[in-house]
Amino acid sequence: MLGDLNLLIFLVAYPIIAGAACLLVPDKFARIVKLAAALAVSVSIFVSVFVFMQKPMTWESGRYTVFVADNLSAFVAIAISFFALLVTVYSFGSVERALGRYFGYLLMTLGASYGAVYANDLIALAVFWGFLAVLLYLLVNMNDTEGSSAAAKKALIIIGGTDAAMLFGIALIWGITGTFTMDAIKLKLDGALPYIAYFSIAAAAFAKAGAMPFHSWLPDVAERGPTSVTAYLPASLDKLLGIYLLARASLGLFVMNDVSNLVLLVSGSITIVLAVIFALVQHDMKKLLGYHAISQVGYMVLGIGTGNPIGIAGGLFHMLNNTIYKSCLFLSAGCVEKRTGTTDLAKLGGLAKYMPVTFAAFMVASLSISGIPPFNGFVSKWMIYQGIVELGASSHIWIFCLVCAMFGSALTIASFMKLLHAIFLGRKSDSLRDVKEAGVSMTIPIAILAVLCAGFGIFAFAVPLPVVIFPALGISSPEFLGTWNPVVATILLAAGILFGFLAYAGIKTSK
């Protein structure tokens, strides 16, 4: 028991203490801050992996089980650690001032995220959840401009307001059940108060993840906040935490029914379509990516709303996949902004020749978010589609949901074709001079993420699904409506591309 206490408490406390120490270091000791941040994140990812291997773990205070590391929370904690490490490395090349404050807030966010994920006590969850809202405000406001300040305030108001709703929901749960211990609660939605409690907590999850109607803060933060912060929070961390809370509430705290699932299905469908339509008309690179981040949340909510194993597994897998390709997209956008000084699509173009690594990573992530095989986005969307089709026996809403999901994917492809052409293809803008690839510390993270987009798609049924996703739901494998072998499909796709290239070369030679 002492070992469990040390591991879980250490993961929560160590980054917060290290972050608070970084706040006290003067800017002239920038190398010390970077070293301390790298060490703290590296230790955290090592310990989180060890916890995953040794799960389940608990920490009890008196008769209360405050922290629990189970299949779901342990895997989300590893994902949080991994993205913290990549963003830390990326930040070495992208952040140039106020390093003590930046890395201090970043590390404290890491510790608070562990606290929210491992929390098995609703009060502890609320404390860490509120702390994360404050840290989001501080990180977004790092640029110290009028635009970033307004975006940070908007985020704090929306997320803080839904946090208050979550507190109200927690109070209702305690009033009904008489306990704050999450694994002791299984509340049926059979009356007004349970419904209010569920949707109060769901509102906090929606706001954190950026789902409609609590989404409007995310595009502003994406446009005005530091790129590394956007990649770490709205693009990855907030998606993980928001969907994690929604999954915890829907699969554990409450017993879902047709009404609650219907609300999730409709909300997810609307989020997918409206957000991608808003994205199509944007002219700022980061704001466009912000709306796509909202749209992808719709697929996750849709998957959980299906209420069947394959749909829920697809929603959780899409949660993980989204953090990979969306972080890759935002960090690649940061590389472009670093070298060109702009995010205006009208001022960009022709960068593929000068930034080949960034172009390749951005293209892979674009194909993944669009659901193009064999990348990871296709696999999770395919599972969600199957979960929707399985609804056909019990509800006619599946037709509406499937149309919205597939229409959203089609518009996503169109949007990213436009984005790839505007940034990397076409004619280079005359205002861009001496453009070159970003530094090593900025290109290594996006290259790793691009490789994961391919790896998690090709080997989906060998590693991520059986190792982390299916165990998180307590299943061996759901029944699929059709067969899909990503390895074989990848070989056939590669063979087709090679054949097409050889045929083209032969025709060109004959002429």
N, C-alpha and C positions, 0 to 999 in steps of 0.2 A: 504493500500500500504506500509505503514511503517513496518507493521508486516511481510509482504512478504520479504521486503528488509532485515530486521533483520535476518530472518530465513535462507535465501539462502546465504547471505553474511557471516553470522556467520558460516555456514557449510564449506564454502571455507576458510575463514580467520582463524578461531579458531585453527584447526589442524596445519596449517602452522606456526602460531605464537607460539603455544605450542611446535612444533618441533624445531623451531629456539631457543627457551628458553632451551630445553634439550641439544642442542649443547654446551651451555655455562656451563653446570653442570659438575664439576670434577668427575672422575670415582669413587672416594671414597664415593660419595653420590648415590650409585647405587639404593638403596631402594627408594630414592626420585624420581629418574628418572622412575623407574618401576611404582610407584604410579601415577605419573603425566601422563604417557602414558596410563595406564589403565583408569584413569579418563577422559582423552581427548577422547579416543575411545568410552567409555561408553556414554558420553554426545553426541557424534556425532551420534551414532546409535540410540539413543533416539530421537534426533531432526530429523534425516532422516526418521524415521518411522512416526513421526508427520507430516512431509512434505508430505509423501505419502498419509496419511489419509486426508490431507487438499488440495491436488492438485485439479486443476492447480494453480500454483503460478508463478509470474513473478517479475522481477526487471528491471525497466527501468531507463536508464540514458539519460536524455533529450528525444530525439525522438527514441532512440535505445532500443530495448528489449535485454538486455545483458544476463540474465539468465532466464530459463524457467524450471519449474518442472511439467512435464506432465506424462502420464501413463508410458511411456517407460523410461524416464530419472529418475523418482522417484523410480521405482522398481530396476533399475540398481544401484542407489545410496545406497539403502538398502543392496543389495548384497555386494557392496564394503565395507560398514560399518561392516557387519557380518563377512566377512573374515578377515578384519583388527582386529577385536576383537579376533577371534580364534588364529590368528598368534601372536598377542601380548601376549596372555596367554601362548601359546606354547614357545615363545621366553624367557619367564621367566626361563625355565629350559634348554634351548638349547644355549642361548647366554651368554657368560661368561665375555667378555671384550668389552671395548669401547661402553658401554651401552648408553652413552649420544649421541654419533654419530649415533648408530644404531637406537634407538627409535626416535631420531630427524629426521633422513631421512625417517623413516617409517611414522611418523605423517605428515610430509610435503608431502609425496606421497599421503596420504589419502586426504589432502586438495586439492592438485592439481587434483586428480581424480574427486573430486566433481566439481571442476571448469570446467574440460573437459566435464563431463556428463551433467551438467546443462547449459553449454554455448549455447546461441542462437545467438551469434555473431561469425562469422568466425575468426575474429582477436583474440577474447578472447580464442576461441578453439585452435588456433595455439600457443598462448602463453603458455597455460597450457599443451598442448601436448608436446611442446619442453622442458618445465620444467620437465616433467615426464621422458624424455629420459636422462636428466642429473642425476636425482635421481636414475634411474635404474643403471647407470654407478657407482655411488657412493655406492649403496647398494651391488652390485655384487662384488665390489672391497673391501668389508669389511674384507675379509680373509687376504688381503695384501700379497698374494703370486703371484709368476710369472704366474701361471695358471689362477688365478682369474682375474688378471690384463689384461691378453691377452683376456679373455672372455668378460670382461667389455668393452674393447676398440672395439672389434668386434661388440658387441651389439650396442654401440654408433654410430659406423660408418654406420651400416646398417639402424638402426632406424633413425639416423640423416639424412642420405641421402634421405630416403623416406619422412621425414618431410619437407625437402627442396622441394621435388616434390609436397607435399600437399600445400605448400605456393604458388607454381606456379599455381596449380589448383585453389586455392582461388583467385589469381589475375585474372585468366581467368573468373571465375564466376562473379567477380565484374565488369570486362570489358564488359561482356555480359548483366548482369542484372542491374548493377549500385547500388547494395546493398550488405551488409555483413550480413543482418538479415536472419537467416536460415529459419524461418517459413514463410518468404515472397518469398522464392525461390522455383520454380518448373520448372526446366530447362529440356526441351526436348532434347533427344539425336538425333538431326537431322542435325548434321554437324561435321566437324573435331574438332573444338574448344570445343564443349560440351563433345565429347568423351574423348579428352585429359584431360579436367578438371575432369571428372568422374574417369578415370583410375589413375590419379595422386593422388586423395584422396583415392581411393581403394588401391593403393600401400602402403600408410601410414597405412591403416587399416590392410592389409595383414602382413606387417612387425611387427606391434605391436602384432597381434594375433599369429604370427609365421607360417603363411601359405606360401607354396611354391609360388614363388621362393625366398622369403625373409626370409627363415627359419633357415639358418645355424647358427645363433647366439644362438638359443635356446638350442640345445643339449650341447654346450660348457658351457653356463651359468648354465644349470641343473647339469652338472658334477662338475664344479669348484666353483660355488657360494655357499654361506651359504644355507642350506636346507630351513630354514624359509623364506629366501628371495625368493628362487625359488618357494616355495609354494604360496607366496603372489603375486609375479609378473608374471613370465611366466605361471604359472599353473592356476592362478585365475584372478588377476587384469588385466593383459595385454589381456587375452582372452575376458574379459567383455568389456574392452574399445575398443579393435580392432573390435570385432563383432558389438558392439554398433555403432561405427562410420560407418561401412559398411552398417548396417541397416538404419541409419539416411540418408546416401547418397543415398541408393537404394530405400528407401521407402518415402523419403521426399524431399531431394534436387533435385533429378533427376527423370525424367519419364523414367523408364526402357523399353527396347524393346527386341526383340528376340536376337539381336547381343550381347548386354551387359549381358543378362541372360545366353547365351551360354558360354561366357567367364567364368562366375562364375561356371557354371556347370562343365566345363572341368577342370578348376583349382581345384575345390573341389574334383573331382574324382581322379585326379592325386595325389593330396596331400594325400588323404586317403591311396592309395595303396603304393606309394613309401615310405612314412614315416614309415608305419608299416613294410615294408620289411627291411628298415634300422634298425628298432628296433630289429628285430629278430636276427641280427648278433652281437648285442652289448654284452659286458661282464661286463660293469659297470652298477650297478643298477640305478643310477640317470640319466645316459646318455640314457639308454633304456627308462626310463619314459619320458625323454625329447622328444624323437622321437614319442612316443605315444601321447604326448601333441600336436605335430604338426599334427598327423594323425586325431585327433578328430576335429581340426579346419576345416578339409575338409568337415566333415558332416555339420557343421554350414554354411559354404559357399555354399554347395550344397543345403541346405534347402532354403536359401535366393534366390539362383539362379533359383529355380523352378518357382518363381513368382506367386504361388497360395497360398491361405490362410493357408492350412494345412501344406504345406512344409515350409513356412516362420515361422509359429508358432512352428513347430518342430525344426527349426534351432535356434530360440531364446530360446526354452526350453532346447535344447541341450547345448547352451551356459551356461545356469544356471546349468544344471546337470553336465557338464564337470568341472566347477569350484568346485563343491562339491566333486566328486570322485577323481579328479586329485589332489586337495589339500590334500585329505585323503591319497592318495598314496605317495605323496612327504613327507608329515609329518610323515607317518609311516616309510618311508625309513630313515628319519632323526632319528627316535627312534632307528632303527637298527644300523645306523652309530654311534650314541652316545654310545651304549653299546658294539659294536664290534670294532669300530675304523676303519672300512673298508666298501667300497661299491663294492668291487670286488666279483662277484658272485662265483668265484672259491674258495674263502676263507670263504664262508658262508654255512649255511645248518643246519637243525635240530633245528631251533630256536622256533618252535611252542610251545614246552613244556615249554620253559623258558620265552617267551614273548607272552602269550596267548591273551592279549588285542590287541597288535599290529598285531598279526596274524589274529585275527578275523576281525579287521577293514580293513586290507589289502585285505583279501579274499573277503569281501563284496564289496569293491571298485573295485576289479579286475572283479568280476562278473558284476558289473554295467557298467564298461567301455567296457566290452565285449558284452553288449547288452543282458544279460540273464534276463528273467523275474523272479520275479516281480519287479526288481530294476529299478531305474529312467532312466538309460541309455537305457533300452529297449523301454520305452514309447516314448522318443524323437526320437530314431532311427526309430521306427515303423511309427511315423508321417512323418518323412522325406521320408521313403520308399513310403508311400502313395502319398506324394507330387510328387515324381518322376514318379510314375505310372500314375498320372493324366496328365503328359506331353505327354502320348502316343497318345492323339488325335491331338496334334499339332507338335510333333517333334519325330523323331526316335532316338534322342540322349538318350532318357530315358533308353533304354536297356543297353547302355554302362555305364551310371551312376549307374543304379541299380546293375549291375554286380560288379562294382568297390566297391560300398558301402557294399554289402553283402560279397564280397571276403575280404575286409578290416576287417570286423567283425570276419570272420573265422580266419584270421591270428592273430587278437588281442587275441582271445581265446587261440590259440596255444602259443602265446608269454607269456601270463600271467600264463598259466599252467607251462611253463618252469620257470618263475620267482618265482612262489609260491614254486615249488619244490626246486629250487636252494637256496632260502633264509630260508624257514621255514620247509620244509620236508626233506627227505633224511637223510644222516648221518651227524652228527655235526662235524665240522672241529676240528681237534686236537688243532689248534691254538687259539680257542675260549675258554676262561676260565671265570668262575664266571659271566656268562651272566644272566642278570635279566631284568625285565620290566623297561621301562623308568619311570621317575618321574610322579607324578600326573598331573603337569601342561602341560606335553607333551602328556599324554594318554587321558586326558579329551577331547581335541579338536578332536582327531581322532575318538573317540567313538561317539561324537556328529555328525560328518560328516558321519560316517557309518550308524547311525540311519536315517539321512536325505536321504541317498541313498535308503534305504528301504521305508521310509515314502513318499518321492516324487514319488516313483514308484507305491506303493499300493494306495495312495490317490491322484494320479495325477489329476484326474478329479473332485476332491472335493476341493482342495486348490490351488496348484501352477498355473494350467492352467486357471481356471476361475477368479482367483484373480489378477494375474499379467501378464500372457502371452497374453491371449485373449484381455483384455482391452488395452494392449500396441499396439495392431494392430487395435483396434476399431471394434472388431467383438465379437459376443456373443459366437459362437462356429462354427468351420468349419465343413463341411460335411465329414464324415469318410467313407472310402470304405468298411470297415469291422467293426465288433463289437469287443470290447475288454473291459472287465470289470475286472480291476486289483484286486479288492477286492475278487471277486468270484474266479478268477484265483489263487490268493494267497492261499485261503482256500483249493482249490483242490490240489495245489502243496504240501501244508503242509500235507493234508490227504494222498496223494500218498507217501510222504516220511515216514510218520508214519506207513502206511501199509507195506511199504517195510522193515522198521526196525523191525516191529513185526513179519513179515514173516521170516526174517533172523534169529531173535532170536528163533523162533519156530523150524526152521530147525536145528539150532545149538544145541538146547536142545535135540531134538530127536536123534541126533547122540551120 
